Amino acid sequence: MVVKPAWKEYRAAISDCVIEVDPGLSFGTGEHFTTQSCLKLIDERQAILRWGSFFDAGCGSGILSVAAAKLGFKPVMAIDNDPLAVRAARGNFERNEVAGKIVCRCGDLLAFKPSRKYSVVAANLFSNVLIRSAEKLAGLLEKKADACLILSGILESQYAGVAAEFRRVGLLETKTIRGRGWRTAVFEWNPARTVDCLAR
């Protein structure tokens, strides 16, 4: 998976999944550890699920939704409470020719009323927002094998509190990735696998 700025040229290899991003004023250039680790986990989960649906909670530039759509997830739903982020995300959907595969709305996550549940829910948000939204995010997730939450934007010092809240709502972490003082984690229902911690 290759993330490139809209203003740079890149000659793609056959095996590359290229995501072209102009973040505008929103979060999500692909350079931060939290975004990179989310992309890695979305790619890994696609290989497990083959086909599935995807929800992007707090989409920012839309980079995670673009990746999901290009990897074959469908439907893909994205939401952000910042109108500027939604505008930037929709521009990036057009830029990557996946606009017809993603529904993007401006709105508050806690007030969002989904019409379905999703195989993968990604939330790259501040720790306090993740904690406040734990029940909502868990409620968006399908109760089936290999369905997962991908949580990021978590400082190492705040991870224990985030993990405790998601355990409280019935989920357990099955994988965590550490790097540069940040933590990204996968949470699943009744996981059969033990925790797989990757230190970087």
DAMOVEN-V381091 format. One record per residue. N is the residue number from 1. RES is the residue in one small letter. PHI is phi in radians with two decimals (NA if undefined). D_LAST is the distance of its C-alpha to the last C-alpha in whole Angstrom. Layout:
# DAMOVEN-V381091
N/RES/PHI/D_LAST, N/RES/PHI/D_LAST
This chain:
# DAMOVEN-V381091
1/m/NA/19, 2/v/-2.13/20, 3/v/-1.83/20, 4/k/-2.29/23, 5/p/-1.11/25, 6/a/-1.06/29, 7/w/-1.60/30, 8/k/-1.96/28, 9/e/-1.51/29, 10/y/-2.62/27, 11/r/-1.64/29, 12/a/-1.39/27, 13/a/-1.42/27, 14/i/-1.02/28, 15/s/-1.48/25, 16/d/-1.36/24, 17/c/-1.86/24, 18/v/-1.65/24, 19/i/-2.02/24, 20/e/-1.76/26, 21/v/-2.25/26, 22/d/-2.12/28, 23/p/-1.23/26, 24/g/1.03/30, 25/l/-1.73/29, 26/s/-1.76/27, 27/f/-1.45/23, 28/g/2.19/21, 29/t/-1.57/21, 30/g/1.62/18, 31/e/-1.57/16, 32/h/-1.36/14, 33/f/-0.96/11, 34/t/-1.11/13, 35/t/-1.22/15, 36/q/-1.05/13, 37/s/-1.21/11, 38/c/-1.09/15, 39/l/-1.06/16, 40/k/-1.05/14, 41/l/-1.27/15, 42/i/-1.11/18, 43/d/-1.06/18, 44/e/-1.10/17, 45/r/-1.21/20, 46/q/-1.05/23, 47/a/-1.15/22, 48/i/-1.38/23, 49/l/-1.43/26, 50/r/1.20/27, 51/w/-2.25/29, 52/g/-3.06/29, 53/s/-1.76/29, 54/f/-2.51/27, 55/f/-2.18/27, 56/d/-1.92/25, 57/a/-1.59/26, 58/g/1.39/26, 59/c/-1.26/25, 60/g/0.99/25, 61/s/-1.23/26, 62/g/1.54/26, 63/i/-1.06/23, 64/l/-1.23/22, 65/s/-1.15/25, 66/v/-1.06/26, 67/a/-1.03/23, 68/a/-1.07/24, 69/a/-1.12/28, 70/k/-1.20/27, 71/l/-1.46/25, 72/g/1.83/29, 73/f/-1.17/28, 74/k/-2.85/31, 75/p/-1.25/33, 76/v/-2.07/30, 77/m/-2.12/31, 78/a/-2.25/29, 79/i/-2.48/30, 80/d/-2.64/30, 81/n/-1.54/32, 82/d/-1.83/32, 83/p/-1.01/35, 84/l/-1.18/33, 85/a/-1.15/30, 86/v/-1.10/32, 87/r/-1.11/34, 88/a/-1.12/31, 89/a/-1.08/30, 90/r/-1.10/33, 91/g/-1.11/33, 92/n/-1.25/30, 93/f/-1.13/31, 94/e/-1.11/34, 95/r/-1.04/32, 96/n/-1.71/30, 97/e/1.05/34, 98/v/-2.21/32, 99/a/-1.00/34, 100/g/-1.30/37, 101/k/-1.86/34, 102/i/-2.25/32, 103/v/-1.75/34, 104/c/-2.19/33, 105/r/-2.24/35, 106/c/-1.67/35, 107/g/3.05/35, 108/d/-1.45/34, 109/l/-1.01/31, 110/l/-1.16/33, 111/a/-1.62/36, 112/f/-1.18/35, 113/k/-1.97/37, 114/p/-1.29/36, 115/s/-1.64/38, 116/r/-2.77/36, 117/k/-1.88/33, 118/y/-2.22/30, 119/s/-1.23/27, 120/v/-2.31/24, 121/v/-2.10/24, 122/a/-1.95/21, 123/a/-2.42/21, 124/n/-1.79/19, 125/l/-2.35/21, 126/f/-1.13/21, 127/s/-0.99/21, 128/n/-1.13/24, 129/v/-1.25/25, 130/l/-1.06/23, 131/i/-1.10/25, 132/r/-1.13/28, 133/s/-1.79/28, 134/a/-0.99/27, 135/e/-1.13/30, 136/k/-1.13/30, 137/l/-1.14/27, 138/a/-1.09/28, 139/g/-1.20/31, 140/l/-1.43/30, 141/l/-1.60/28, 142/e/-1.07/30, 143/k/-1.63/31, 144/k/-2.58/30, 145/a/-1.04/28, 146/d/1.32/25, 147/a/-1.21/25, 148/c/-2.66/22, 149/l/-1.73/21, 150/i/-1.92/18, 151/l/-1.94/17, 152/s/-2.58/15, 153/g/1.47/16, 154/i/-1.82/15, 155/l/-1.22/14, 156/e/-0.89/13, 157/s/-1.17/16, 158/q/-1.87/18, 159/y/-1.14/16, 160/a/-1.00/19, 161/g/-1.16/22, 162/v/-1.14/20, 163/a/-1.06/20, 164/a/-1.07/23, 165/e/-1.18/25, 166/f/-1.32/24, 167/r/-1.16/25, 168/r/-1.06/28, 169/v/-1.61/29, 170/g/1.78/28, 171/l/-2.02/25, 172/l/-2.29/22, 173/e/-1.28/18, 174/t/-1.97/17, 175/k/-2.80/14, 176/t/-2.34/11, 177/i/-2.16/8, 178/r/-1.90/6, 179/g/-3.09/5, 180/r/0.97/8, 181/g/1.52/10, 182/w/-2.02/10, 183/r/-2.38/10, 184/t/-2.15/12, 185/a/-2.44/14, 186/v/-1.86/16, 187/f/-2.10/20, 188/e/-2.37/23, 189/w/-1.36/26, 190/n/0.70/27, 191/p/-1.16/24, 192/a/-1.57/25, 193/r/-1.54/21, 194/t/-1.41/19, 195/v/-1.13/16, 196/d/-2.00/13, 197/c/-1.74/10, 198/l/-1.90/7, 199/a/-1.62/4, 200/r/-2.08/0
